[in-house]
Amino acid sequence: MIKAAFFDIDGTLLSFKTHQMPESTRRALARLREQGVKVVIASGRSTLELNDSLRQGFDAYITLNGQLCYDDEGAYRDVSIAPADARHIVDAAFLEHRYDILIQQRERSFVSNLSERVLEVGAKVGITYHAEDYRQALAAPIYQFCVFVEPGEERVFLDHTHEVKATRWNNLFCDVVPCAGGKSFGVAATLERYGLAPDEAIAFGDGENDISLFEAVGTSVAMGNASDVVKERATMVTDDVDSDGIWNACEKLGLL
C-alpha cells in the first residue's frame, strides 16, 4: 500500500511550457492526500524558488536535492557543503572565471554572472536569477551549487574538491551536492520521519538527478518527457507533464 508519494518539480509537477501545474495534477495530489498519502516535493530547487502553487498542499519538502528537508514541524535534514570545497568552487567562479555558478544558501540564492547559459536555464524553469558579488558567496553555508559546464566537464572542479559529487538533469549545468547527499538521502530521512518503508513509497521524476530518487522507493514513475536513461531506471513510464502524466499514472496504479 502506498503511503508516501515524492514528486520532482520541473518537468514533473510543473510544465516547461507554462511553468504551471496542470489541473489534473492538482486533482491527483488532492486525491492522494484525501486518502492519507503523504505528498512530498523532492526537488533541486531551494525554498526561495517555490512558487505559490508549491507552497501549499504538501506534507513535506525535500529541497536542494536532499540537503534541506522540512515539514510543518521544522527541518529534519540539514547538510551543507564542506567549507573548503565551497571556497574552491566559489573562487574558481568569481576570481578565476572558469565557469558560472548558482549559489544556493538557506536564505539566499544568486548567480556569479548573468551569462547567456544562465539566462537560458532561468527561462526554461521560469526563474529570474540575479547576480551578487564575491562577499556574499561565502557569507553563509552553501547547500548546493549549480555549475554551468557541459556534460563531461565536471572534472574541472571535481579534481580539486574532496567531499562533493555532481549530478544533472540538463546539459547546461550540473548540480553539486555533498557526497552524502542527493534526493535518495532526503527520501530516506522523510521515510524515517514518518515511520514508513521504501516499499510504501512512490516517486515521480524526469531528470537524471531523479534516478537516486527512484532507487530510494519501491515504485518509480518516469514522465513521458524524461530522457531514455531515466525511463530505463523507472518501474513504469507515464505520459508527459502536459498530457496528464501524473494523473494517468496514479489512475493506472489504482492510487486514485
DAQUI-V294758 format. One line per field, one symbol per residue. burial: # if it has 9 or more other C-alpha atoms within 8 Angstrom, else .. A space follows every 10 residues. Layout:
BEGIN
burial->???
END
This chain:
BEGIN
burial->.######### ######..#. ##.####### ###...#### ######...# .......### ########## #...###.## #...###### ####....## ######..## ##.#...##. ###.#...#. ##.#..##.. ########## #..#...#.. #.#######. ########.. ########## ##...#.### ########## ####.##### #######..# #..#..#### #..####### #.....
END
